[in-house]
Amino acid sequence: MMRERPRDVLGAIIVASLVLSAPIARADGADSENELAAAALVEAGAKLQSEKRYDAACPKFREAAQIAKPGLGALIRLAECYEQAGRTASAWNTWHEVEAGARMAGQVERAATARERVTKLDSLLARLTIEISEPARSTAGMEIRRDNVAIGEPQWGVPVPVDPGRHVVRVTAPRKKPWEVAMDVGGAGRVTVTVPALEALPTAGVDGADPGKTRRIAGITVAASSAATLAVAIGLQVKAVHDLAACPDLTNCTGPSAETYEGGRREQWATNALYAITGAALVGGVVLYLTAPTVPAAKPANRATSWTVAATAGGIGLDATW
């Protein structure tokens, strides 16, 4: 039995080695698949890049850089793609990524090349500064977005590199009119946008309140009820006329005819009262409706003040719409 133990121990070691190596093998397989996918993306991106279809090529390089490890080659292709597309800020930022990744990987030459490209692009950058006026700073719940990306307070007043082209700054806050500015930035333009105090929305635009709605509804209801009262009065009037005719000669009106006649008189009195009630209800309904307060006319709440700024090497143009 003692002679069999070395075999058992050896078998256990082999099994343990296989079990422990299985996750590593699976991980290696996943990495290999990612590398294959990244290579295919780079190849496809390079073809599109050669055709100057940069809008389609650049995202492929970006995806390749994200799934490959460390992906510096794909990042370099992405930075070059952005440069060729004229997206100077995106290229500048990507070269920064290349430099940081190269330094971590100990690739000194690549890091130096990336630093040179960053320095070259720095003087070509368009920059956008968003300033917040003092009245606007105290606005509760204010949200600022540049090209639909939220801008936090630390970015206020900071010249941020942006790609040339159209940029939109939109400011919103609860119970305030949205404010929006659209800019066409070209070349190494410098644009500063100052957010003013936001205008308050009209009360009805905020909560849908209509101060005269209840009174108008009451006026319509009262006036409509007068129609029902009038119908009853007319019916009772017809019966009263019929009953009063039971005694055409009042000097000789006795017995059942006299009782019918007296009933007709009571009906006539009730008819007159109903006519008075009908008239009062109709007049009251009309008065309620006409005296109901109305919401003052206001500019539509969903339209924002919009400014257009065009910044180029030759100057800045400004246009505003409401």
C-alpha positions in Angstrom: 0.0 0.0 0.0 2.9 2.4 0.8 4.2 1.9 -2.7 1.0 3.2 -4.3 1.0 6.6 -2.5 3.5 8.3 -4.9 1.2 7.5 -7.8 -1.8 8.9 -5.9 0.0 12.1 -5.0 1.2 12.5 -8.6 -2.3 12.0 -9.9 -3.7 14.6 -7.5 -1.1 17.1 -8.6 -1.9 16.6 -12.3 -5.7 17.0 -11.6 -5.1 20.1 -9.5 -2.9 21.6 -12.2 -5.6 21.0 -14.9 -8.3 22.6 -12.7 -6.2 25.6 -11.8 -5.1 26.2 -15.4 -8.7 26.0 -16.8 -9.7 29.6 -15.9 -6.3 30.9 -17.2 -6.9 29.0 -20.5 -10.4 30.5 -20.8 -9.0 34.0 -20.0 -6.3 33.5 -22.7 -9.0 32.5 -25.1 -11.1 35.6 -24.4 -8.0 37.8 -24.8 -7.2 36.1 -28.1 -10.7 36.7 -29.4 -10.5 40.4 -28.3 -7.2 40.7 -30.1 -8.7 39.2 -33.3 -11.7 41.5 -33.1 -9.4 44.5 -32.5 -7.3 43.5 -35.5 -10.4 43.2 -37.7 -11.6 46.6 -36.5 -8.3 48.3 -37.2 -8.2 46.8 -40.7 -11.8 47.9 -41.4 -11.0 51.4 -40.0 -7.8 51.7 -42.1 -9.8 51.0 -45.2 -12.4 53.6 -44.4 -9.6 56.0 -43.4 -8.0 55.6 -46.8 -11.3 56.4 -48.4 -11.5 59.6 -46.2 -14.6 58.3 -44.5 -13.4 59.5 -41.1 -16.8 59.5 -39.4 -17.0 55.8 -39.9 -13.3 55.0 -39.4 -12.6 56.7 -36.1 -15.3 54.8 -34.1 -13.7 51.5 -35.2 -10.3 52.5 -34.0 -11.9 53.6 -30.7 -13.6 50.2 -30.2 -10.4 48.4 -31.1 -8.5 50.4 -28.5 -11.1 49.6 -25.8 -11.1 45.8 -26.3 -7.3 45.3 -27.0 -4.7 45.3 -24.3 -3.0 47.7 -24.0 -4.4 48.9 -27.4 -1.8 51.7 -27.9 -1.5 50.9 -31.6 -5.3 51.4 -32.1 -5.1 54.6 -30.0 -2.4 56.0 -32.3 -4.6 55.1 -35.3 -7.5 56.8 -33.6 -5.6 60.0 -32.9 -4.4 60.2 -36.5 -7.9 59.6 -37.7 -9.2 62.5 -35.5 -6.5 64.8 -36.9 -7.3 63.9 -40.5 -11.0 64.5 -39.7 -10.2 68.0 -38.4 -11.3 67.1 -34.9 -8.4 68.7 -33.2 -9.6 68.5 -29.6 -10.4 64.8 -29.9 -7.0 64.2 -31.4 -5.3 66.3 -28.7 -7.1 64.3 -26.0 -6.3 60.9 -27.6 -2.6 61.7 -27.9 -2.7 62.4 -24.2 -4.0 58.9 -23.7 -1.3 57.5 -25.9 1.4 59.3 -24.0 0.1 58.1 -20.6 -0.3 54.5 -21.8 3.2 54.5 -23.4 4.8 55.8 -20.2 3.1 53.1 -18.2 4.2 50.4 -20.7 7.8 51.8 -20.7 7.6 52.8 -24.4 9.7 55.9 -24.2 9.8 56.7 -27.9 6.0 56.4 -28.3 5.5 58.6 -25.3 7.9 61.3 -26.7 6.1 61.2 -30.1 2.7 61.5 -28.5 4.0 64.5 -26.5 5.2 66.2 -29.7 1.8 65.7 -31.3 0.1 67.2 -28.2 2.3 70.2 -28.3 1.7 70.7 -32.0 -2.1 70.5 -31.6 -2.3 72.7 -28.5 -1.9 75.9 -30.5 -4.6 74.8 -33.0 -7.3 74.1 -30.4 -10.7 75.9 -30.3 -11.7 76.5 -26.7 -15.1 77.2 -25.2 -15.5 78.9 -21.9 -18.9 78.8 -20.0 -19.3 81.6 -17.5 -22.2 81.8 -15.1 -23.5 85.2 -14.2 -23.9 86.1 -10.5 -27.7 86.1 -10.7 -27.7 82.7 -12.3 -25.3 81.1 -9.8 -28.0 81.1 -7.1 -30.6 79.3 -9.3 -31.7 76.1 -7.5 -31.5 72.9 -9.5 -29.8 74.5 -12.5 -28.4 72.0 -15.0 -25.9 73.1 -17.8 -25.2 70.8 -20.8 -22.7 71.3 -23.6 -23.6 69.1 -26.6 -25.9 67.1 -24.2 -23.1 66.4 -21.8 -23.6 67.7 -18.2 -21.2 70.4 -17.2 -20.3 70.5 -13.5 -19.4 73.6 -11.5 -15.7 72.9 -11.6 -15.8 73.5 -15.4 -17.4 76.9 -15.0 -15.0 79.5 -16.4 -12.5 77.0 -17.7 -11.5 77.2 -21.4 -12.3 73.7 -22.6 -10.9 72.4 -25.9 -13.7 71.6 -28.4 -13.7 70.2 -31.9 -14.5 72.8 -34.6 -18.1 72.9 -35.6 -21.5 73.4 -34.1 -21.8 73.3 -30.3 -24.9 73.9 -28.2 -25.1 75.0 -24.5 -28.4 74.5 -22.9 -29.4 75.6 -19.4 -32.5 74.4 -17.5 -33.9 74.7 -14.0 -37.2 73.9 -12.3 -39.8 76.6 -12.9 -37.5 78.5 -15.3 -37.5 79.1 -19.0 -34.8 77.0 -20.7 -31.9 79.1 -22.1 -29.9 77.9 -25.1 -27.0 79.1 -27.2 -25.6 77.5 -30.4 -22.1 78.2 -31.6 -20.2 77.6 -34.8 -16.6 77.4 -33.7 -13.9 77.3 -36.4 -10.2 77.0 -36.3 -8.5 78.1 -33.1 -11.4 80.2 -32.1 -12.0 81.3 -28.5 -15.6 81.6 -27.5 -17.0 82.6 -24.1 -20.6 82.0 -23.2 -22.2 83.8 -20.2 -25.3 82.2 -18.8 -27.7 85.0 -17.7 -30.4 84.8 -15.0 -33.1 82.4 -16.1 -36.6 83.8 -16.6 -39.4 82.4 -14.4 -42.1 80.5 -16.1 -45.7 81.8 -15.9 -47.7 80.2 -13.2 -50.0 78.4 -15.6 -47.0 77.2 -17.6 -45.6 75.5 -14.5 -48.5 73.7 -12.8 -51.3 74.0 -15.3 -53.4 76.2 -12.9 -56.2 78.2 -14.4 -57.7 80.6 -11.9 -60.9 81.1 -13.8 -61.5 77.4 -14.8 -63.7 76.5 -11.8 -65.8 79.7 -12.1 -66.4 79.1 -15.9 -67.5 75.5 -15.3 -69.9 76.7 -12.5 -71.3 79.4 -14.9 -71.9 76.8 -17.6 -73.5 74.4 -15.1 -75.9 77.0 -13.7 -76.9 78.3 -17.1 -77.5 74.7 -18.3 -79.7 74.0 -15.3 -81.9 76.9 -16.2 -83.0 75.1 -19.3 -84.3 72.2 -17.2 -86.2 74.6 -14.9 -87.7 76.3 -18.0 -89.0 73.0 -19.3 -90.7 72.3 -16.0 -92.2 75.8 -15.9 -93.6 75.5 -19.5 -95.2 72.1 -18.7 -96.7 73.5 -15.5 -97.9 76.6 -17.4 -99.8 74.4 -19.9 -101.5 72.5 -17.1 -102.4 75.8 -15.3 -104.0 77.2 -18.4 -106.0 74.0 -18.7 -107.2 74.0 -15.1 -108.1 77.7 -15.1 -110.4 77.0 -18.0 -112.5 74.8 -15.8 -114.3 77.9 -14.6 -114.9 80.3 -17.4 -117.6 82.1 -15.4 -116.2 82.8 -11.9 -119.6 83.9 -10.6 -120.9 80.4 -11.1 -118.0 78.1 -10.2 -118.7 75.5 -7.7 -117.9 71.9 -6.9 -115.1 70.0 -8.8 -114.8 72.9 -11.2 -114.0 75.3 -8.4 -111.3 72.9 -7.0 -109.8 72.5 -10.4 -109.7 76.2 -10.9 -108.0 76.7 -7.5 -105.4 74.1 -8.5 -104.8 76.1 -11.7 -104.2 79.2 -9.7 -101.6 77.5 -7.5 -100.0 76.1 -10.6 -99.9 79.5 -12.2 -98.1 80.9 -9.1 -95.6 78.1 -9.2 -95.0 78.7 -12.9 -94.3 82.4 -12.3 -91.8 81.4 -9.6 -90.1 78.9 -11.9 -89.8 81.6 -14.6 -88.1 83.9 -12.1 -85.7 81.1 -11.0 -84.9 80.3 -14.6 -84.1 83.9 -15.4 -81.9 84.3 -12.3 -80.0 81.1 -13.1 -79.4 82.1 -16.7 -78.2 85.5 -15.7 -76.1 84.2 -12.9 -74.4 81.6 -15.1 -73.6 84.2 -17.7 -72.1 86.5 -15.1 -70.0 83.7 -13.6 -68.6 82.8 -17.0 -67.9 86.3 -18.1 -66.3 87.4 -14.9 -64.0 84.4 -14.5 -60.3 85.5 -14.3 -58.1 84.6 -17.3 -54.4 83.7 -17.6 -52.5 86.6 -19.1 -50.9 86.0 -22.5 -47.3 84.9 -22.2 -44.5 83.7 -24.5 -44.7 79.9 -24.9 -42.8 78.3 -22.1 -41.2 75.6 -24.2 -39.3 78.0 -26.4 -35.8 78.9 -25.3 -33.8 82.0 -26.1 -31.3 80.9 -28.6 -28.1 82.7 -29.5 -25.8 81.7 -32.4 -22.1 82.5 -32.2 -19.7 81.9 -35.1 -16.1 82.1 -34.1 -13.4 81.9 -36.8 -9.9 83.3 -37.3 -11.5 86.4 -38.8 -13.7 87.2 -35.8 -17.0 86.3 -34.1 -20.5 86.6 -35.4 -23.6 86.7 -33.1 -27.3 86.0 -33.9 -30.2 85.6 -31.5 -33.7 84.2 -31.9 -36.6 83.9 -29.5 
